[in-house]
Amino acid sequence: MAAFSRLKWWRRATPPAPWWQDAPSAAPTPDAGPDAAADAAPDDERRGDFLLWCFAPCADAAAPASADELDCLDRLDAELARLADDPRAIARPPLVLPRLLAALRHEHADAQDLARLIARDTALVADVLSQANSAYYRRGAAINTLERAVVVLGREGLSRLIAAAALRPLLSPGSGRLSACATPRLWELGNQRASGAAILAHARQLAMFEAYLGGLLLDLGLSTAIRCVDRLVGPLPLPRSLAFYAALSTKGRALGTQMLQLWTLPPAILRAVAEQTDACGPLSALGGVLRDADRAAQRQLLGSEDAQAAVASSA
């Protein structure tokens, strides 16, 4: 077993997502010249289409902002300010996440030690074994021990799986109507964005896992804001205007930045996530990765037939 523990299990690389092949090389910055301005209009149009898809069938591109919607936004501001001022109301990071990430950062981490940590969470055990037996990882006989699964997945594969599994409950749909339709789409976007961010980070010689984690966390605040809207609206009709959902998205991103300040995260991730709230502000290297990955993931999702049908019906 000693020889097993010394295996270079952390060197296994995870496969690139095929949709990332047409990713942009860099995010536009304020001094990028006339080309950046030329790209702004298509990007705004894409963002509007994405909001129509994400909040379908509620959002309607032709609906004007109503007085009730403006009142809802005012009450949402008050509710989000209350959440930001009360640390007890902010979603806390999963307890298993910091322990596992600390172990993964250790160059001489023992596969058996990691397996013992993972074994404390039965749902995580199932996720690890399932991934290790997937078509990409499995070679020959079925993998039925946690220790072997840890070796097969490697450092990057295991760290990404742990992060996604630990954060999934925080990004899961609530019981409200808006949350039920929008949150699963945000989770789909987050997974696409996180995978693409890791690939871009590798190409730009940045920390892949920091990029992956930032991609997953980018809409944590928006998920929380959506649940707040459900509580504020109650049984009344949901907002319809695209302007309302654009404002909701901006407010949610800002809330997410405040929420993550209470988490023990690398400063590079906190800065990169905060930079996404300013469409024209300067970007750090990791901030550029997240912005490019977010745009590419939205383009990919909007290219599906279901997304195009949802946008067409809301336009």
Backbone bond lengths (Angstrom), bond angles and torsions (degrees), N, CA, C in turn:
res aa  C-N    CA-C-N  psi(-1)  N-CA   C-N-CA  omega(-1)  CA-C   N-CA-C  phi
1 M - - - 1.466 - - 1.514 111.85 -
2 A 1.342 116.47 -26.53 1.461 119.56 178.68 1.516 110.64 -62.50
3 A 1.345 115.41 -41.88 1.463 118.97 178.26 1.521 110.54 -63.85
4 F 1.319 116.20 -37.64 1.464 121.22 177.85 1.525 110.48 -59.54
5 S 1.349 116.19 -41.91 1.453 120.10 -177.41 1.514 112.22 -68.05
6 R 1.330 117.41 -24.33 1.461 119.88 -177.44 1.524 112.52 -88.26
7 L 1.318 117.86 -1.66 1.459 120.59 178.68 1.524 110.27 -58.48
8 K 1.308 117.03 141.17 1.461 121.03 -179.83 1.527 109.49 -79.39
9 W 1.328 114.98 62.66 1.449 119.99 -174.25 1.524 112.04 -68.41
10 W 1.348 116.40 -20.89 1.452 117.94 -175.06 1.527 113.27 -81.01
11 R 1.333 117.01 -5.28 1.457 119.11 -174.92 1.531 112.78 -87.27
12 R 1.311 117.66 -5.94 1.458 119.80 -177.93 1.524 110.33 -68.57
13 A 1.287 116.98 130.50 1.470 120.89 179.44 1.515 109.62 -95.20
14 T 1.308 116.48 148.67 1.454 120.69 177.13 1.517 109.16 -90.39
15 P 1.349 118.11 153.04 1.463 120.55 -174.38 1.514 111.67 -73.86
16 P 1.340 117.48 146.11 1.458 119.36 175.89 1.521 110.48 -72.36
17 A 1.315 114.14 146.73 1.464 118.56 175.91 1.525 109.09 -75.01
18 P 1.325 119.06 131.53 1.464 120.91 -173.98 1.517 114.14 -63.69
19 W 1.343 117.74 -25.43 1.450 118.86 -176.40 1.516 112.86 -71.74
20 W 1.349 116.71 -8.52 1.454 118.56 -173.36 1.526 112.53 -85.42
21 Q 1.299 119.80 0.46 1.450 121.47 -172.14 1.525 113.40 -62.77
22 D 1.324 117.67 -26.83 1.462 118.93 -179.01 1.512 112.01 -103.92
23 A 1.332 117.71 28.92 1.458 121.16 -177.79 1.516 110.85 -67.40
24 P 1.344 118.52 146.49 1.461 120.87 176.31 1.514 110.30 -69.46
25 S 1.305 117.44 152.89 1.455 120.85 -175.69 1.500 113.05 -77.85
26 A 1.314 119.04 -25.51 1.463 120.71 -179.78 1.512 109.18 -162.98
27 A 1.339 115.50 155.18 1.454 119.26 176.97 1.514 109.93 -80.60
28 P 1.341 118.64 144.75 1.454 120.58 177.63 1.513 110.93 -66.70
29 T 1.301 117.65 142.93 1.452 123.74 178.37 1.513 108.90 -121.54
30 P 1.354 118.43 167.24 1.457 119.67 -175.10 1.519 113.64 -58.17
31 D 1.325 118.37 -27.99 1.457 119.77 -178.10 1.522 111.95 -102.49
32 A 1.336 117.03 24.40 1.456 120.28 -176.28 1.528 112.46 -77.90
33 G 1.325 117.79 -6.69 1.450 119.43 176.07 1.513 112.48 92.73
34 P 1.332 118.79 -170.97 1.473 122.49 -174.73 1.509 113.72 -63.45
35 D 1.350 118.32 -25.74 1.468 119.30 -179.61 1.513 111.57 -63.53
36 A 1.337 116.96 -34.93 1.470 119.91 -179.96 1.522 110.13 -63.51
37 A 1.326 117.46 -42.29 1.460 120.29 179.02 1.521 110.79 -65.18
38 A 1.331 116.86 -35.77 1.467 119.91 -179.69 1.513 111.43 -66.80
39 D 1.347 116.81 -28.76 1.459 120.29 -178.68 1.518 112.23 -82.52
40 A 1.337 118.57 -12.32 1.466 120.77 -170.53 1.518 111.17 -66.03
41 A 1.352 118.00 -45.36 1.462 119.95 -176.67 1.517 112.64 -62.35
42 P 1.352 120.51 -48.86 1.456 119.44 177.08 1.523 112.29 -58.42
43 D 1.339 117.95 -35.87 1.454 121.04 -179.33 1.523 110.64 -67.90
44 D 1.342 117.78 -40.25 1.457 120.85 176.94 1.530 110.83 -63.52
45 E 1.328 116.18 -40.39 1.464 120.22 178.89 1.526 110.70 -64.21
46 R 1.330 115.82 -41.69 1.463 119.61 177.93 1.523 110.92 -62.63
47 R 1.336 115.80 -41.12 1.461 118.79 179.81 1.521 111.10 -62.77
48 G 1.336 116.92 -41.28 1.456 119.42 177.53 1.516 111.76 -62.99
49 D 1.313 117.32 -43.15 1.461 120.75 177.48 1.525 110.91 -61.77
50 F 1.335 115.94 -38.93 1.460 118.28 -179.89 1.529 110.81 -65.11
51 L 1.319 117.85 -41.73 1.464 120.36 178.65 1.523 110.67 -62.84
52 L 1.347 117.18 -39.64 1.465 120.15 177.70 1.525 110.63 -61.54
53 W 1.340 116.68 -39.89 1.466 119.79 179.33 1.527 111.18 -72.06
54 C 1.330 116.30 -45.53 1.465 119.73 -175.34 1.523 111.92 -62.62
55 F 1.344 116.35 -39.07 1.469 119.90 -175.15 1.526 112.80 -104.80
56 A 1.334 117.39 15.11 1.464 120.51 174.14 1.531 109.12 -66.87
57 P 1.322 117.32 143.84 1.473 129.09 4.10 1.525 113.28 -93.34
58 C 1.344 117.16 15.26 1.464 119.09 -177.11 1.526 112.18 -73.97
59 A 1.340 117.51 -46.67 1.458 121.02 -174.32 1.529 111.65 -72.16
60 D 1.330 115.28 142.91 1.467 122.16 179.56 1.529 107.74 -137.54
61 A 1.328 116.50 117.82 1.457 120.32 -176.07 1.516 112.48 -62.85
62 A 1.327 117.79 -24.42 1.461 121.15 -177.13 1.526 112.93 -91.36
63 A 1.310 118.10 -8.49 1.471 120.79 -175.52 1.522 110.31 -80.79
64 P 1.335 118.02 130.54 1.466 120.14 175.70 1.528 110.29 -78.95
65 A 1.318 114.95 158.28 1.461 119.19 176.26 1.529 109.03 -69.80
66 S 1.308 116.83 126.73 1.460 121.64 -177.46 1.522 110.63 -93.80
67 A 1.319 115.49 167.72 1.467 120.58 176.77 1.524 110.44 -63.20
68 D 1.324 117.22 -36.77 1.463 120.25 178.03 1.525 111.28 -64.00
69 E 1.337 116.29 -37.42 1.460 119.36 179.18 1.521 111.38 -68.10
70 L 1.326 116.34 -40.86 1.460 119.72 178.13 1.527 110.30 -63.85
71 D 1.323 116.17 -39.31 1.464 120.09 176.81 1.526 110.68 -64.63
72 C 1.325 116.44 -39.34 1.465 120.32 178.45 1.528 110.89 -63.32
73 L 1.332 117.14 -39.91 1.459 120.48 178.19 1.521 111.43 -64.90
74 D 1.346 116.54 -38.66 1.473 119.81 177.05 1.522 110.66 -62.88
75 R 1.330 115.96 -44.29 1.472 119.10 179.76 1.525 111.05 -69.01
76 L 1.347 115.72 -32.02 1.466 119.66 176.45 1.525 110.41 -64.84
77 D 1.329 117.16 -41.44 1.469 120.22 177.50 1.520 110.70 -56.53
78 A 1.325 116.33 -44.56 1.465 120.06 -179.74 1.526 111.15 -64.59
79 E 1.334 116.06 -40.88 1.465 119.98 -179.60 1.527 111.46 -67.16
80 L 1.331 117.15 -41.87 1.463 120.21 -179.90 1.525 110.78 -68.89
81 A 1.340 117.28 -34.61 1.463 120.06 176.37 1.527 110.30 -64.77
82 R 1.327 116.01 -38.05 1.470 119.51 177.51 1.526 110.67 -64.26
83 L 1.325 116.72 -43.50 1.463 120.17 179.09 1.526 111.13 -62.43
84 A 1.335 116.35 -43.30 1.465 119.99 -178.03 1.524 111.70 -65.62
85 D 1.348 117.51 -29.14 1.468 121.38 -178.15 1.524 112.74 -86.86
86 D 1.321 117.86 -9.21 1.461 121.43 -176.45 1.526 109.79 -119.85
87 P 1.341 118.20 96.23 1.468 120.02 -178.08 1.525 113.51 -55.96
88 R 1.338 117.47 -27.71 1.468 119.84 -178.88 1.529 111.72 -68.81
89 A 1.334 116.03 -22.02 1.468 119.43 -179.31 1.522 112.48 -89.71
90 I 1.326 116.66 -7.52 1.460 120.81 -178.11 1.522 109.72 -86.47
91 A 1.329 115.49 139.73 1.463 120.16 177.88 1.521 110.12 -60.45
92 R 1.319 116.23 127.40 1.451 121.31 179.94 1.520 109.92 -90.95
93 P 1.340 117.54 151.67 1.469 118.85 177.68 1.519 110.65 -66.17
94 P 1.319 118.57 144.92 1.470 121.49 178.37 1.525 110.78 -56.74
95 L 1.336 117.53 139.63 1.462 121.42 -175.69 1.517 112.36 -61.94
96 V 1.337 116.70 -33.62 1.464 118.93 -176.72 1.522 111.52 -72.00
97 L 1.335 117.56 -24.27 1.454 120.60 -172.44 1.531 113.42 -64.04
98 P 1.350 120.73 -52.72 1.466 118.71 -178.26 1.518 113.71 -62.72
99 R 1.340 117.90 -35.49 1.472 119.87 -179.75 1.524 111.07 -66.58
100 L 1.325 115.24 -43.49 1.460 118.37 -179.03 1.531 111.76 -70.70
101 L 1.301 116.68 -38.75 1.456 118.85 179.77 1.519 111.58 -67.53
102 A 1.336 116.93 -35.97 1.460 119.63 176.39 1.522 110.40 -63.39
103 A 1.329 116.90 -40.59 1.461 120.05 178.46 1.524 111.44 -66.79
104 L 1.321 116.41 -38.17 1.460 119.66 -179.61 1.522 112.36 -68.00
105 R 1.329 117.43 -28.34 1.459 120.30 179.72 1.531 112.19 -74.72
106 H 1.336 116.62 -16.18 1.465 120.33 -178.39 1.521 109.27 -78.44
107 E 1.317 116.98 122.44 1.460 121.80 -174.39 1.518 112.37 -59.97
108 H 1.341 117.32 -31.58 1.463 120.72 -177.04 1.541 111.24 -106.33
109 A 1.306 115.74 31.85 1.464 119.56 -179.73 1.523 110.31 -59.60
110 D 1.322 115.92 135.76 1.452 123.49 -178.04 1.526 109.26 -90.40
111 A 1.317 116.76 131.67 1.463 120.85 -178.95 1.520 111.60 -59.87
112 Q 1.332 117.07 -35.90 1.467 119.81 179.19 1.525 111.32 -66.27
113 D 1.348 116.88 -39.74 1.464 119.84 178.54 1.521 110.92 -63.19
114 L 1.330 116.07 -42.70 1.464 119.39 178.28 1.521 111.05 -64.54
115 A 1.308 116.53 -39.74 1.467 120.11 179.17 1.523 110.57 -62.20
116 R 1.345 116.85 -37.72 1.465 119.14 179.06 1.529 111.28 -66.72
117 L 1.345 116.92 -37.77 1.457 119.42 177.06 1.527 111.11 -65.85
118 I 1.315 116.27 -45.01 1.463 120.73 -179.64 1.526 110.86 -63.36
119 A 1.337 116.73 -34.51 1.462 121.30 -176.64 1.524 112.60 -62.77
120 R 1.343 117.86 -15.90 1.466 120.49 179.31 1.525 112.03 -73.13
121 D 1.325 117.14 -13.45 1.466 121.38 -178.39 1.529 107.76 -123.30
122 T 1.326 116.86 105.12 1.465 120.38 -174.72 1.524 112.37 -62.61
123 A 1.345 116.70 -35.92 1.470 119.01 178.92 1.522 110.19 -65.94
124 L 1.336 116.82 -37.52 1.460 120.56 179.67 1.527 110.90 -68.39
125 V 1.326 116.71 -36.64 1.468 120.69 176.11 1.524 109.99 -58.20
126 A 1.324 116.21 -46.11 1.469 120.32 -179.95 1.524 111.31 -62.54
127 D 1.332 116.52 -40.16 1.467 119.87 179.00 1.524 111.47 -64.26
128 V 1.332 116.87 -42.79 1.465 121.21 -178.34 1.524 110.49 -64.56
129 L 1.328 117.51 -46.80 1.461 120.65 -179.53 1.535 111.34 -65.39
130 S 1.324 116.15 -39.33 1.457 119.52 179.33 1.522 111.36 -63.73
131 Q 1.330 116.54 -44.38 1.462 119.71 179.90 1.527 111.57 -66.22
132 A 1.320 116.95 -40.77 1.465 120.60 -179.80 1.519 111.72 -63.95
133 N 1.319 117.93 -27.57 1.462 121.86 179.43 1.529 112.66 -95.65
134 S 1.326 117.10 10.07 1.460 120.27 178.80 1.524 110.05 -71.44
135 A 1.318 115.80 167.99 1.465 120.91 -175.92 1.530 112.10 -60.38
136 Y 1.330 117.14 -32.63 1.463 118.97 -177.56 1.532 111.82 -73.45
137 Y 1.324 116.89 -43.61 1.462 120.21 -172.11 1.527 113.75 -87.56
138 R 1.296 117.25 -35.07 1.470 119.53 -171.18 1.526 111.64 -72.00
139 R 1.319 115.41 131.83 1.452 122.46 176.42 1.529 108.04 -130.96
140 G 1.317 116.90 98.59 1.456 120.14 179.14 1.513 112.77 91.37
141 A 1.334 116.27 -130.90 1.464 122.25 -173.51 1.527 111.71 -64.24
142 A 1.325 114.29 154.51 1.461 120.04 179.12 1.524 110.65 -61.62
143 I 1.321 116.22 145.34 1.467 122.70 177.76 1.517 107.62 -95.39
144 N 1.332 116.30 112.06 1.463 119.60 -174.06 1.519 113.98 -120.16
145 T 1.330 118.41 10.09 1.467 121.16 174.50 1.522 109.23 -120.10
146 L 1.320 116.23 144.57 1.448 121.06 -178.06 1.534 111.53 -65.14
147 E 1.336 116.43 -38.91 1.461 119.56 -179.61 1.535 111.20 -60.88
148 R 1.319 116.67 -44.05 1.455 120.52 179.70 1.531 110.73 -66.23
149 A 1.332 116.46 -38.79 1.458 120.31 179.10 1.532 110.87 -62.45
150 V 1.340 116.80 -38.95 1.464 121.23 178.22 1.517 110.46 -61.16
151 V 1.331 117.04 -43.17 1.463 121.32 -179.98 1.529 110.49 -65.12
152 V 1.325 117.01 -43.26 1.463 121.39 -176.47 1.534 111.27 -65.39
153 L 1.324 117.13 -41.07 1.461 120.05 -176.88 1.524 112.18 -71.72
154 G 1.333 118.00 -33.99 1.451 120.22 -179.09 1.513 112.86 76.56
155 R 1.335 115.71 173.17 1.466 121.32 -175.17 1.525 112.36 -60.20
156 E 1.326 118.06 -51.85 1.459 120.22 -175.66 1.527 111.61 -67.28
157 G 1.338 115.58 -46.78 1.461 118.21 -179.48 1.511 112.38 -61.48
158 L 1.332 116.42 -41.42 1.461 120.24 -178.75 1.520 111.35 -69.44
159 S 1.323 117.65 -42.87 1.460 119.93 -177.84 1.524 111.04 -64.39
160 R 1.329 117.59 -38.61 1.460 119.70 178.81 1.527 111.23 -67.90
161 L 1.313 116.25 -42.54 1.454 119.78 -179.92 1.525 110.82 -62.39
162 I 1.347 116.27 -42.56 1.462 120.92 -179.75 1.525 110.13 -62.34
163 A 1.335 116.33 -46.54 1.466 119.96 -178.66 1.523 111.16 -60.82
164 A 1.324 117.28 -46.67 1.465 120.56 -178.93 1.527 111.14 -63.32
165 A 1.336 116.68 -43.21 1.464 120.05 -178.76 1.525 111.40 -67.12
166 A 1.339 116.90 -39.05 1.459 120.30 -177.87 1.523 112.12 -71.88
167 L 1.331 117.09 -32.84 1.466 120.47 -176.76 1.525 113.16 -88.85
168 R 1.325 116.96 -16.77 1.467 119.47 -175.96 1.531 113.13 -54.20
169 P 1.351 119.70 -43.38 1.474 118.27 179.67 1.527 113.60 -61.58
170 L 1.346 117.39 -32.38 1.460 120.17 -179.82 1.518 111.86 -72.90
171 L 1.323 117.07 -22.02 1.458 121.81 -177.23 1.521 111.92 -110.26
172 S 1.322 116.87 14.68 1.461 120.67 -177.88 1.530 110.01 -81.47
173 P 1.334 117.76 156.08 1.462 120.45 -178.61 1.518 111.91 -64.46
174 G 1.319 116.03 143.80 1.452 120.66 171.60 1.518 109.90 -84.38
175 S 1.309 115.26 -168.91 1.469 119.46 -177.35 1.520 112.45 -87.95
176 G 1.330 117.49 -8.04 1.454 120.63 -177.33 1.516 113.13 -76.69
177 R 1.327 115.31 165.79 1.469 120.60 -175.57 1.526 111.96 -69.85
178 L 1.334 117.40 -43.83 1.459 119.87 -178.41 1.523 110.69 -68.50
179 S 1.305 116.55 -41.22 1.464 120.55 178.87 1.518 111.36 -62.86
180 A 1.318 116.65 -39.14 1.465 120.49 -177.47 1.526 112.14 -62.96
181 C 1.336 117.96 -33.44 1.464 119.17 -178.17 1.525 112.26 -92.04
182 A 1.341 118.72 -32.19 1.464 120.57 -172.48 1.523 113.93 -93.40
183 T 1.332 118.40 -36.97 1.463 119.78 -172.38 1.524 112.93 -64.55
184 P 1.340 121.22 -41.19 1.469 118.67 176.33 1.524 112.63 -59.69
185 R 1.319 117.95 -33.35 1.461 120.21 177.96 1.526 110.78 -71.63
186 L 1.326 117.03 -35.95 1.465 119.68 175.78 1.525 111.12 -65.30
187 W 1.328 116.77 -36.78 1.465 119.96 177.56 1.528 110.46 -66.46
188 E 1.322 116.26 -39.98 1.464 119.88 176.62 1.519 110.39 -62.66
189 L 1.334 116.41 -44.10 1.459 120.30 177.01 1.529 110.54 -60.99
190 G 1.342 116.66 -44.45 1.462 119.92 -178.22 1.513 112.56 -60.23
191 N 1.316 117.54 -40.34 1.461 120.32 179.39 1.532 111.24 -67.23
192 Q 1.330 116.52 -43.29 1.466 120.31 177.56 1.532 110.01 -61.92
193 R 1.310 115.51 -46.32 1.468 120.85 -177.41 1.525 111.07 -64.79
194 A 1.327 117.47 -42.56 1.459 120.78 -178.27 1.524 111.79 -64.59
195 S 1.331 116.47 -43.13 1.468 119.56 178.62 1.526 111.14 -63.57
196 G 1.332 116.30 -44.00 1.453 119.94 178.72 1.516 112.34 -65.42
197 A 1.344 116.92 -38.27 1.461 120.27 179.40 1.521 111.07 -63.44
198 A 1.328 117.07 -39.06 1.468 119.71 179.00 1.524 110.96 -64.43
199 I 1.329 116.51 -39.85 1.467 120.26 179.65 1.531 110.49 -66.90
200 L 1.334 116.46 -44.40 1.459 119.98 177.58 1.523 111.25 -62.86
201 A 1.335 116.56 -41.06 1.466 120.02 179.98 1.522 110.97 -61.21
202 H 1.320 116.62 -40.80 1.465 120.26 177.87 1.532 110.23 -61.93
203 A 1.338 116.73 -43.21 1.458 120.34 -179.51 1.524 111.83 -65.70
204 R 1.344 116.42 -30.31 1.466 120.64 -178.10 1.531 112.36 -98.80
205 Q 1.337 116.28 10.34 1.461 123.36 176.24 1.526 111.75 61.04
206 L 1.334 115.16 44.35 1.456 122.29 174.69 1.519 109.05 -114.00
207 A 1.327 116.44 171.32 1.460 121.55 -179.15 1.526 109.52 -68.96
208 M 1.331 116.30 115.90 1.459 120.27 -175.86 1.519 112.33 -65.11
209 F 1.339 117.10 -41.85 1.459 117.87 -175.54 1.526 111.26 -71.28
210 E 1.318 118.63 -35.13 1.460 119.89 175.52 1.528 110.41 -60.61
211 A 1.327 116.77 -40.42 1.461 120.47 177.93 1.526 110.67 -65.45
212 Y 1.322 116.71 -43.33 1.466 120.80 -179.91 1.528 110.49 -61.83
213 L 1.324 116.96 -46.96 1.455 120.61 -178.23 1.527 110.80 -65.29
214 G 1.330 117.27 -41.01 1.456 119.82 176.59 1.514 112.16 -60.98
215 G 1.329 116.77 -39.26 1.463 120.27 177.86 1.517 112.70 -62.95
216 L 1.319 117.22 -38.01 1.461 120.71 178.10 1.525 112.21 -69.51
217 L 1.334 116.54 -36.56 1.465 121.12 -171.67 1.520 113.70 -85.36
218 L 1.313 117.79 -8.56 1.456 120.53 -169.77 1.522 112.83 -60.81
219 D 1.320 119.16 -31.26 1.461 121.44 -177.88 1.523 113.26 -108.25
220 L 1.333 117.09 19.91 1.461 119.96 177.61 1.523 110.78 -60.69
221 G 1.337 116.78 -44.26 1.460 119.96 179.67 1.512 112.76 -67.44
222 L 1.332 117.63 -36.91 1.462 120.56 178.86 1.522 110.74 -64.97
223 S 1.324 117.54 -40.04 1.465 119.87 177.07 1.523 110.73 -59.72
224 T 1.323 116.30 -40.55 1.466 120.69 178.12 1.520 111.04 -66.39
225 A 1.337 116.89 -42.52 1.464 120.85 179.94 1.529 111.31 -64.05
226 I 1.316 117.02 -36.97 1.464 120.63 178.61 1.529 110.28 -62.38
227 R 1.325 116.72 -43.12 1.468 118.96 177.67 1.525 111.43 -63.79
228 C 1.340 116.96 -34.07 1.468 119.89 175.92 1.522 111.09 -63.57
229 V 1.325 117.41 -42.18 1.470 120.83 178.79 1.522 110.10 -60.58
230 D 1.324 116.99 -42.11 1.465 119.75 178.63 1.529 110.74 -58.85
231 R 1.332 116.95 -41.03 1.463 119.59 179.18 1.525 111.46 -68.60
232 L 1.326 116.88 -39.07 1.464 120.75 -177.87 1.526 111.96 -69.89
233 V 1.321 117.34 -38.48 1.471 121.51 -176.99 1.526 111.08 -78.38
234 G 1.335 115.94 -38.58 1.464 119.69 -178.72 1.516 111.40 62.14
235 P 1.346 117.72 -132.77 1.480 119.79 -177.60 1.518 113.51 -83.46
236 L 1.334 118.72 -2.41 1.464 121.32 -178.55 1.533 110.28 -71.94
237 P 1.316 118.39 164.04 1.469 120.69 178.69 1.535 111.10 -59.45
238 L 1.305 116.18 142.68 1.460 120.99 178.16 1.526 110.59 -73.04
239 P 1.329 117.41 153.35 1.477 120.57 176.38 1.522 111.05 -56.35
240 R 1.356 115.58 151.36 1.451 120.39 -176.75 1.524 113.35 -117.11
241 S 1.312 118.63 -30.85 1.456 120.11 -169.12 1.525 112.21 -72.77
242 L 1.323 114.71 146.17 1.462 120.56 176.13 1.525 110.40 -65.49
243 A 1.337 117.14 -31.42 1.464 120.83 178.35 1.528 110.82 -61.44
244 F 1.332 116.79 -38.24 1.465 119.71 178.47 1.531 110.40 -62.77
245 Y 1.316 116.99 -45.26 1.464 119.65 -175.75 1.525 112.14 -73.70
246 A 1.329 117.11 -28.49 1.458 119.33 173.39 1.527 110.12 -66.10
247 A 1.337 116.43 -42.71 1.462 120.15 177.71 1.529 110.82 -65.87
248 L 1.317 116.70 -40.30 1.462 120.77 178.27 1.527 110.78 -60.71
249 S 1.327 116.68 -42.67 1.457 120.66 179.98 1.531 111.32 -62.47
250 T 1.328 116.03 -43.61 1.468 120.00 179.59 1.520 111.07 -64.58
251 K 1.323 117.02 -44.73 1.465 120.72 179.80 1.530 110.82 -64.36
252 G 1.335 116.66 -38.02 1.462 119.92 179.99 1.518 112.00 -65.87
253 R 1.335 117.20 -41.67 1.460 120.37 178.07 1.537 110.26 -61.96
254 A 1.342 116.77 -41.70 1.463 120.24 179.61 1.529 110.84 -64.47
255 L 1.342 116.84 -40.68 1.456 120.14 177.67 1.528 111.05 -62.61
256 G 1.329 115.99 -41.10 1.458 119.74 179.63 1.513 112.43 -58.90
257 T 1.330 116.55 -39.39 1.464 120.44 177.13 1.522 110.74 -60.39
258 Q 1.337 116.69 -42.73 1.462 120.14 179.25 1.524 111.38 -67.98
259 M 1.321 117.25 -39.17 1.465 120.79 -179.33 1.523 111.33 -62.39
260 L 1.327 116.12 -43.62 1.458 119.89 -174.21 1.523 112.71 -71.68
261 Q 1.336 117.52 -16.43 1.459 119.53 176.06 1.524 111.27 -63.04
262 L 1.335 116.92 -22.69 1.460 121.32 -179.70 1.521 112.45 -88.97
263 W 1.315 117.21 -4.14 1.452 121.60 178.85 1.532 109.18 -94.42
264 T 1.315 115.85 154.02 1.464 120.29 176.19 1.526 107.85 -88.45
265 L 1.331 115.21 87.14 1.461 121.53 -177.36 1.521 109.35 -123.03
266 P 1.323 117.35 153.58 1.472 119.85 175.20 1.530 110.42 -57.29
267 P 1.334 117.39 140.11 1.483 119.91 -179.69 1.518 113.32 -56.03
268 A 1.327 118.02 -32.14 1.463 119.94 -179.32 1.521 111.19 -62.33
269 I 1.337 117.87 -37.48 1.463 120.82 178.68 1.522 110.36 -68.39
270 L 1.339 116.80 -45.26 1.464 120.19 -179.48 1.525 110.72 -59.64
271 R 1.320 116.21 -42.94 1.470 119.28 -179.84 1.522 110.69 -66.74
272 A 1.321 117.83 -44.70 1.461 121.29 -177.05 1.526 111.27 -62.72
273 V 1.338 117.39 -41.30 1.464 120.67 178.43 1.526 110.12 -66.36
274 A 1.336 117.03 -42.61 1.461 120.23 -179.97 1.526 111.11 -62.09
275 E 1.315 117.53 -34.47 1.465 120.88 -178.25 1.523 112.88 -66.12
276 Q 1.319 118.01 -20.22 1.470 120.59 -177.39 1.523 112.37 -73.74
277 T 1.333 117.73 -12.67 1.467 120.18 179.42 1.526 111.85 -82.28
278 D 1.330 117.63 -10.85 1.466 121.97 -179.56 1.524 108.35 -116.98
279 A 1.331 116.13 104.55 1.465 120.71 -173.23 1.523 112.96 -65.12
280 C 1.331 117.48 -22.70 1.466 120.23 -175.67 1.523 112.90 -116.07
281 G 1.317 117.94 1.60 1.452 120.47 -176.22 1.512 112.28 -75.82
282 P 1.340 116.70 164.69 1.467 120.20 177.55 1.518 110.88 -67.50
283 L 1.317 116.02 153.60 1.459 121.64 -175.20 1.517 110.89 -120.07
284 S 1.317 115.28 140.58 1.454 120.18 166.10 1.524 107.92 -74.76
285 A 1.324 116.55 172.97 1.468 119.47 179.24 1.528 110.61 -60.52
286 L 1.331 117.21 -45.09 1.458 120.02 179.75 1.525 111.10 -70.23
287 G 1.334 117.69 -34.65 1.463 120.34 176.05 1.517 111.73 -61.42
288 G 1.337 116.95 -38.96 1.458 120.31 176.33 1.509 112.28 -64.62
289 V 1.322 116.55 -37.75 1.464 120.93 176.93 1.523 110.34 -62.03
290 L 1.341 117.57 -46.60 1.464 120.54 -178.86 1.523 111.44 -64.48
291 R 1.329 116.74 -40.14 1.466 118.61 -179.50 1.528 111.27 -66.63
292 D 1.312 117.14 -43.40 1.463 120.08 178.46 1.528 110.78 -64.51
293 A 1.332 116.44 -42.45 1.462 120.01 -179.27 1.523 111.11 -65.63
294 D 1.331 117.41 -37.64 1.460 121.23 178.82 1.523 110.63 -64.34
295 R 1.312 117.14 -45.45 1.464 120.88 179.90 1.526 111.13 -63.65
296 A 1.333 116.21 -44.66 1.458 119.52 -177.98 1.523 111.42 -66.44
297 A 1.341 117.47 -39.06 1.461 120.47 178.78 1.525 110.83 -65.24
298 Q 1.321 117.13 -40.13 1.463 119.71 177.59 1.521 111.12 -64.17
299 R 1.331 116.91 -42.20 1.465 119.34 177.80 1.519 111.07 -61.08
300 Q 1.329 116.25 -41.00 1.461 119.95 -179.40 1.526 111.03 -63.74
301 L 1.325 116.06 -46.51 1.460 119.64 -178.03 1.526 111.06 -67.03
302 L 1.318 117.19 -37.31 1.460 120.19 179.73 1.520 112.36 -71.01
303 G 1.320 117.23 -15.84 1.454 120.27 179.09 1.516 113.97 -79.12
304 S 1.330 117.80 -10.92 1.466 119.67 -179.84 1.526 110.58 -74.12
305 E 1.310 116.48 155.50 1.454 120.64 -179.15 1.524 111.78 -64.46
306 D 1.345 116.97 -38.30 1.454 120.10 179.39 1.531 111.36 -62.79
307 A 1.351 115.58 -42.62 1.455 119.43 179.75 1.524 111.21 -65.46
308 Q 1.335 116.81 -41.80 1.465 119.59 179.93 1.521 111.54 -64.56
309 A 1.323 116.28 -36.33 1.468 119.86 178.08 1.528 110.36 -67.74
310 A 1.350 116.64 -40.03 1.470 119.78 179.98 1.523 111.15 -65.68
311 V 1.340 117.36 -41.63 1.462 120.98 178.75 1.523 110.31 -65.52
312 A 1.326 117.14 -43.21 1.465 120.85 -178.73 1.528 110.97 -62.70
313 S 1.318 117.16 -38.26 1.470 119.98 -178.38 1.520 112.24 -73.04
314 S 1.348 116.77 -22.13 1.470 120.72 -178.17 1.509 112.33 -95.73
315 A 1.330 116.69 -13.07 1.470 120.05 -175.27 1.524 111.71 -77.50
